[in-house]
Amino acid sequence: MILNEENIDYKIVNYMKIKVTKDELVEIANKLNCEPKDFIRIKDSLLKGFDDQKINDKDFMFKYIEENPKILERPIIVSKNSAIIARPPELLYDFIATLKE
């Protein structure tokens, strides 16, 4: 794993097992500098039939993600001040470089 190669301490949080809260989701969105619609698996069957109005409704989506964490993109790597959706994993190299600055 890239984080191990770069000697980065990290903690894995499995939101499928540990409930993610709306406050945590808001914090992740802020660190990603994006809206909830930008860090969900938009083609997931749990979102089938959702129109743009629902997808763009931040409060609705935060609550829906809280109830259905399966729709979160993964992995999301979160640091003290920022976050990244690490797909593809190679995106981590630039992210890690900013952590070391």
N, C-alpha and C positions, 0 to 999 in steps of 0.2 A: 504494500500500500504506500502511496506517495507520502502520506503524512509520516509514516514510520521512516521512510528513506531520508526525509528531511529533518528527522529528530524533533518533530512537533508533538508536544503533549496534547492529547485530545480525549474527549469523552464521547462515547456513542450514546445517543438517546433514541430509543426505538419508540416513536410516537404511535406505533400500532399497539404497543403494550402499556406505555405510560401516556396518560391523557395529556394532550397539548391544550393549553388554555388560550382564550382569546387574547389575553395580555401578551403571552409568549408569541402568538402569531403576529400581533401588531409590531412587537419588537423585531421579529424576523423580517417582516415587510419593510420596516424602517431601515434595518441594516442592509437589506437587499436593494433598497431604494426602488421599490416597486409596489404594485398593488397585489392583493391576493390572487387575482386572475392570472398573474404572471408566474406564480410558483405552485400551480396545481397542474395535475395531469388532465388537461382539457378534454382529452378523448376517452377518459375513464367512463365506464358504463354508469357510474353513480351520477354523472352530469348529463347523461342523455336526456334530451328534451329541454334542457335549460336554455332560455333565450339570452340574448346579450344583456337585457335589462337585469336579469338575475346575476349573471356572471360579473357584471360591472358594479353591482351593489356591494360595497365593501363590508358593511355590517352583516348583511346576509351571508356573504361568502366566509367571513371569519367564523361565524356561528356554524355554518355548514362544514367547514374544514374541521372545526373543533369536534363536531359529531361524527365526521367521516375522515379521519386522518389518512386513510388509504389514498386519498386524492392528492396528497402532497407530493411534489416532485422530490426525488431523493437521489443522491444525498444532498442535504443542505449543510454546508460547513459554516459555522457561526463563530466569529471571534468577538473580542471585546467591543469593537467599533464597527464591524462590517460582517458581511456574509456573502456566500456565493453558492449557486447551484452548480455542483461539481460534475456537470455532464457536458462534454466528456471529461474524464478525470484529469486530463492534462491541463485543464483550466486552473487547477490548483497551484501549478508552479508560479504563475504570476501573482496569484492571491497570496501565496506563502512569501513571495518576495516583498510584498507590501507589509507583511507582518514583521519582517526582519529589519525594516527601515527605521 
